[in-house]
């Protein structure tokens, strides 16, 4: 009778977790609480199954002479799995770095994920995609992915334009403000320096010639919108 009860509870738990996954997938973007639960769902599922397994072992074998041995074996197996979960990406990262000589600023593609290398961490690599999103790719995923590297010369464009700013600050202060916006913008190629040159003025505005390197025209438009919002009219592109 006990095995049947355990089977029923395991089956019910499986369907409840599946139902929760479906609800989060369908309504997670509409409700903040479901979005929060969705982020924690892998942890919730893992903890739930650990509890179910240990409860089942206790329920089935607590009166047996080998009960303690069963529990010890389960703890050892669980410890090995948890340890492997935490160190697998570290080990995969060591192997990845030995086999590949990537550095920050390189443009790479891992399977369907492509972007510029922002940082190389111990357990994952951080990429900035063409859409400007930061993506963290665990090293353990890269073992089964096709990896390719793009040449830098084909992945960005130099764009020069004239920026007109209101005379609310000095020429030097305005130039520093422009530089700060460009340097912190996700749309600029991070390992390049923008060139800002004061070229003249009129009664209402300063004129600067700006040379900046971006991935594509869309990124230039995003960068221009940020400058427009801060300084005013943008022209000459």
C-alpha positions as CSV (number, residue, x, y, z in Angstrom):
1,X,0.0,0.0,0.0
2,X,2.8,2.4,0.9
3,X,4.4,2.3,-2.6
4,X,1.0,3.2,-4.2
5,X,0.6,6.2,-1.9
6,X,4.2,7.3,-2.7
7,X,3.4,6.9,-6.5
8,X,0.2,8.9,-6.2
9,X,2.0,11.8,-4.3
10,X,4.9,11.8,-6.8
11,X,2.5,11.8,-9.8
12,X,0.4,14.6,-8.2
13,X,3.6,16.7,-7.5
14,X,4.7,16.2,-11.1
15,X,1.5,17.5,-12.5
16,X,1.2,20.4,-10.0
17,X,4.8,21.6,-11.0
18,X,3.9,21.2,-14.7
19,X,0.7,23.2,-14.3
20,X,2.7,25.9,-12.4
21,X,5.2,26.1,-15.3
22,X,2.4,26.5,-17.9
23,X,0.7,29.2,-15.8
24,X,4.0,31.1,-15.5
25,X,4.8,30.8,-19.2
26,X,1.4,32.0,-20.2
27,X,0.8,34.8,-17.7
28,X,4.2,35.6,-16.3
29,X,4.6,38.8,-18.3
30,X,1.3,40.1,-17.1
31,X,1.6,39.6,-13.3
32,X,4.7,40.6,-11.3
33,X,4.3,37.9,-8.7
34,X,4.3,35.2,-11.4
35,X,7.3,36.8,-13.0
36,X,9.1,36.6,-9.6
37,X,8.0,33.0,-9.0
38,X,9.2,32.2,-12.6
39,X,12.7,33.4,-11.7
40,X,12.8,31.1,-8.7
41,X,11.0,28.2,-10.4
42,X,14.2,26.1,-10.9
43,X,15.0,26.4,-7.2
44,X,11.4,25.6,-6.2
45,X,11.3,22.5,-8.4
46,X,14.6,21.2,-7.1
47,X,13.8,21.7,-3.5
48,X,10.3,20.2,-4.0
49,X,11.8,17.0,-5.5
50,X,14.4,16.7,-2.8
51,X,11.8,17.0,-0.1
52,X,9.6,14.4,-1.9
53,X,12.5,11.9,-2.3
54,X,13.5,12.1,1.3
55,X,9.9,11.9,2.5
56,X,9.3,8.9,0.3
57,X,12.5,7.2,1.7
58,X,11.4,7.9,5.2
59,X,7.9,6.7,4.6
60,X,8.9,3.5,2.9
61,X,12.0,2.4,4.9
62,X,11.8,4.0,8.3
63,X,11.0,0.6,9.9
64,X,13.7,-1.3,8.0
65,X,17.0,-2.2,9.5
66,X,18.9,-0.6,6.6
67,X,17.0,2.7,6.9
68,X,20.1,4.7,8.0
69,X,22.1,3.2,5.2
70,X,19.5,4.3,2.6
71,X,19.5,7.9,4.0
72,X,23.3,8.1,4.1
73,X,23.5,6.9,0.5
74,X,20.9,9.5,-0.6
75,X,22.7,12.3,1.2
76,X,26.0,11.3,-0.5
77,X,24.3,11.2,-3.9
78,X,22.6,14.5,-3.3
79,X,25.9,16.1,-2.2
80,X,27.7,14.9,-5.3
81,X,24.9,16.2,-7.6
82,X,24.9,19.6,-5.8
83,X,28.7,19.8,-5.9
84,X,28.7,19.0,-9.7
85,X,26.0,21.6,-10.3
86,X,28.2,24.3,-8.8
87,X,31.6,23.2,-10.3
88,X,30.6,22.0,-13.7
89,X,30.6,25.5,-15.2
90,X,33.9,26.3,-13.5
91,X,35.5,23.2,-15.0
92,X,34.0,23.8,-18.4
93,X,35.3,27.4,-18.1
94,X,38.8,26.2,-17.6
95,X,38.6,23.9,-20.6
96,X,37.0,26.7,-22.7
97,X,39.8,29.2,-21.9
98,X,42.5,26.6,-22.7
99,X,40.9,25.8,-26.1
100,X,39.8,29.3,-27.1
101,X,41.7,32.6,-26.9
102,X,38.8,35.1,-26.6
103,X,39.1,38.5,-25.0
104,X,36.8,41.4,-24.2
105,X,35.6,43.1,-27.3
106,X,35.7,40.0,-29.5
107,X,32.6,39.3,-31.6
108,X,31.5,35.7,-31.4
109,X,28.6,33.4,-32.0
110,X,27.7,30.4,-29.8
111,X,24.9,28.5,-31.6
112,X,22.0,30.9,-31.9
113,X,23.5,33.5,-29.5
114,X,25.8,36.1,-31.1
115,X,27.3,39.3,-29.6
116,X,30.4,41.1,-28.3
117,X,32.3,39.6,-25.4
118,X,31.8,41.9,-22.4
119,X,33.4,39.9,-19.7
120,X,34.8,36.4,-19.1
121,X,33.9,35.1,-15.6
122,X,34.8,31.9,-13.8
123,X,31.5,30.2,-14.6
124,X,30.0,32.1,-17.6
125,X,30.7,34.5,-20.4
126,X,28.8,37.7,-20.7
127,X,27.8,38.9,-24.2
128,X,26.1,42.0,-25.5
129,X,23.8,41.2,-28.4
130,X,23.1,43.4,-31.4
131,X,19.9,44.5,-29.7
132,X,21.9,45.8,-26.7
133,X,20.9,43.0,-24.3
134,X,23.4,41.5,-21.9
135,X,23.3,37.7,-22.1
136,X,25.1,35.3,-19.7
137,X,26.1,32.0,-21.2
138,X,27.3,29.2,-18.9
139,X,30.4,27.5,-20.1
140,X,28.8,24.1,-19.7
141,X,26.4,25.0,-22.5
142,X,29.2,25.8,-24.9
143,X,30.5,22.2,-25.2
144,X,27.7,21.3,-27.5
145,X,27.5,24.6,-29.4
146,X,29.2,25.6,-32.7
147,X,31.5,28.5,-31.9
148,X,32.6,31.0,-34.5
149,X,34.4,34.3,-34.2
150,X,33.7,37.4,-36.3
151,X,36.4,39.8,-37.4
152,X,36.2,43.2,-35.8
153,X,36.4,45.1,-39.0
154,X,33.1,43.8,-40.3
155,X,31.1,44.3,-37.1
156,X,31.1,48.0,-36.6
157,X,30.8,51.2,-38.5
158,X,32.4,54.6,-38.0
159,X,29.8,57.4,-37.9
160,X,30.4,61.1,-37.9
161,X,27.8,63.7,-37.3
162,X,27.3,67.2,-35.9
163,X,25.7,67.7,-32.5
164,X,24.2,71.1,-31.6
165,X,23.9,71.8,-27.9
166,X,22.3,74.6,-25.9
167,X,24.7,77.0,-24.2
168,X,23.9,76.0,-20.7
169,X,27.5,75.1,-19.8
170,X,31.0,76.0,-21.0
171,X,32.4,74.4,-24.1
172,X,34.7,72.1,-22.1
173,X,31.9,71.1,-19.6
174,X,29.5,70.3,-22.4
175,X,32.2,68.2,-24.2
176,X,32.8,66.2,-21.0
177,X,29.0,65.7,-20.6
178,X,28.8,64.4,-24.2
179,X,31.8,62.1,-23.6
180,X,30.2,60.7,-20.4
181,X,27.0,59.8,-22.2
182,X,28.9,58.2,-25.1
183,X,31.3,56.2,-22.8
184,X,28.4,54.8,-20.7
185,X,26.2,54.0,-23.7
186,X,25.6,50.3,-24.5
187,X,25.3,51.1,-28.2
188,X,29.0,52.2,-28.6
189,X,31.7,49.6,-29.2
190,X,33.1,49.3,-25.7
191,X,36.8,49.0,-26.6
192,X,36.8,52.1,-28.8
193,X,37.0,55.8,-27.9
194,X,34.6,58.4,-29.3
195,X,36.2,61.5,-30.9
196,X,34.6,64.8,-30.0
197,X,35.7,68.1,-31.6
198,X,34.3,71.6,-31.1
199,X,33.8,73.1,-34.5
200,X,31.9,76.3,-33.9
201,X,28.9,78.1,-32.4
202,X,26.0,80.4,-33.0
203,X,24.0,82.6,-30.8
204,X,22.1,79.7,-29.2
205,X,24.2,76.6,-29.5
206,X,27.7,75.0,-29.6
207,X,28.6,72.7,-32.5
208,X,30.5,69.5,-32.1
209,X,31.7,67.0,-34.6
210,X,31.4,63.5,-33.1
211,X,33.0,60.3,-34.5
212,X,31.8,57.2,-32.8
213,X,31.9,53.5,-33.6
214,X,28.7,51.4,-33.5
215,X,27.6,48.0,-34.6
216,X,24.9,49.2,-37.0
217,X,22.6,52.1,-38.0
218,X,20.0,51.1,-35.4
219,X,22.5,51.5,-32.6
220,X,23.5,54.9,-33.9
221,X,19.9,55.9,-33.8
222,X,19.6,54.8,-30.2
223,X,22.7,56.7,-29.3
224,X,21.5,59.8,-31.1
225,X,18.2,59.7,-29.2
226,X,20.1,59.7,-25.9
227,X,22.1,62.8,-27.0
228,X,18.9,64.5,-28.3
229,X,17.2,64.0,-25.0
230,X,20.1,65.5,-23.1
231,X,21.3,68.2,-25.4
232,X,18.7,69.1,-28.0
233,X,18.7,68.9,-31.8
234,X,20.9,66.5,-33.7
235,X,21.8,67.1,-37.3
236,X,24.3,66.4,-40.0
237,X,24.0,62.5,-39.9
